[in-house]
Amino acid sequence: MNTSQTGSTKRPGIAPLHSSLNQKPQHSYEQYLSRARDEERAGNRIEAENYYQHAEHYFRTIK
């Protein structure tokens, strides 16, 4: 995939979590955390870290 044309590095079968702007931060946090754990179990450490960082952002917004 050429990321310069698409503007992102989308993975097949994984929809972006930010597609619904009305989502509550708690829900986004839980979704990103779940995806991070899934990626970690699959052995994708870098992708897992990406999702953990997104989860942390939402965690800070719900404090």
Contacts in CASP RR format, 6 or more apart in sequence:
PFRMAT RR
TARGET T0000
AUTHOR 0000-0000-0000
METHOD contacts of the structure
MODEL  1
MNTSQTGSTKRPGIAPLHSSLNQKPQHSYEQYLSRARDEERAGNRIEAEN
YYQHAEHYFRTIK
1 9 0 8 1.000
1 10 0 8 1.000
3 9 0 8 1.000
10 16 0 8 1.000
11 47 0 8 1.000
14 35 0 8 1.000
17 23 0 8 1.000
17 28 0 8 1.000
17 31 0 8 1.000
17 32 0 8 1.000
17 35 0 8 1.000
17 54 0 8 1.000
18 28 0 8 1.000
25 58 0 8 1.000
25 61 0 8 1.000
25 62 0 8 1.000
26 58 0 8 1.000
26 62 0 8 1.000
28 54 0 8 1.000
28 58 0 8 1.000
29 55 0 8 1.000
29 58 0 8 1.000
29 59 0 8 1.000
29 62 0 8 1.000
32 51 0 8 1.000
32 52 0 8 1.000
32 54 0 8 1.000
32 55 0 8 1.000
32 58 0 8 1.000
33 51 0 8 1.000
33 52 0 8 1.000
33 55 0 8 1.000
35 51 0 8 1.000
36 48 0 8 1.000
36 49 0 8 1.000
36 50 0 8 1.000
36 51 0 8 1.000
36 52 0 8 1.000
36 55 0 8 1.000
37 48 0 8 1.000
39 45 0 8 1.000
39 47 0 8 1.000
39 48 0 8 1.000
39 51 0 8 1.000
40 48 0 8 1.000
END
